[in-house]
Each structure stands twice: as structure tokens, then as C-alpha cells.
Amino acid sequence: MCCNEKLWKKLLITISTIALILILLCVCMGNSNGEIKSILSATAKEGDNTQIGETLIKFSTNEIIEGNAITHEEGSDSFIINESGIYQISYQLFGENQTLGTFNFNAVIIKNDGEIIETINESPILRDNVANRMTLTSTVVLRLQAGDVIKLAGLSIENIVYERARMDIVKLM
């Protein structure tokens, strides 16, 4: 009986250890809190943004929508944050000057109608008499609260038209 007890104890310890390892593997390989990542990718196409100079960028098409942490109505300039957390925001903004001469434009992320100064992205100032065009890109990580509204703005005193844009927002945690 003594040997039988030792065998059962070893077997119980071995099974418990294997179960603990499996639980740890499941937690490490998946999202630790069981949430599915939320992702929203939207694009603007030619004709979506006809205002020149300074404007909020409208996005006509939602390309990818996963999860519920971020919402965007197609054709709108607003991305609504539904869950507090840390988010990665990436964008591409294509600007083209409609006249010959000085070319310069900037992009900035707007949160709740205020510019996030640290996200200003500036193009170089070009003064050649050629048709000028450029794409600005940026990626930032921000802590956002439920109810925050995120927008992308194109800023310029030149006759810049923003023909194409893309915004990708991912909830990291």
C-alpha cells in the first residue's frame, strides 16, 4: 500500500503540472483577457475630400472591421472609441497641389476636437513650378477613453486636395 500511495501522489503531481503548463500556454498564446482584438481600417478615395487647404478627412469605405472597440460610419470623418484602452493609429494621407508654386501640407490627429500636437506630420516646403504631390504617413500609440472621437486633418494654406487616405486603428490592450 505504501508504494501504491507514492505512485498515486506522483501521478497526481504529474497531472497537476501538465494541467498548469497547458493553462499557461493557452494564456500566453492567446489574448490574456480573452478579448478579440478590435481593428478598423478605412479608406478615402478620389472625390471624398474636395475641400482644399485645411479640412477634416472623410473616409468613404470601411475595409476591415473586427471587434466593437472602434466604430466609423462610412463617409464620416469621425472614428468613435467605444472601449477605453491603448490604441495604435496609423494613417497615410496623399496631398496634391492644384496650382503651380509653393507646396506644403501637414497632417494631425484630432482627439475630441483638439489637435494632438505631438502627432503633427509635416511635408517639406517645395517651391518649384511643377505639379507637386506627396504622401504623409505616421503611426502613434495613444491611451484613449470610451467616448473619444478621433479624426485626421489635412492642414495647408496652399491649394492642396487630399485625394486618397487610409486610417488603421487597432486596440492593443
Salt bridges, closest charged atoms under 4 A:
GLU35 OE1 - LYS171 NZ 3.59
GLU63 OE2 - LYS45 NZ 3.71
ASP77 OD1 - LYS151 NZ 3.90
GLU83 OE1 - LYS171 NZ 2.96
ASP113 OD1 - LYS151 NZ 3.66
ASP168 OD2 - ARG166 NE 3.11
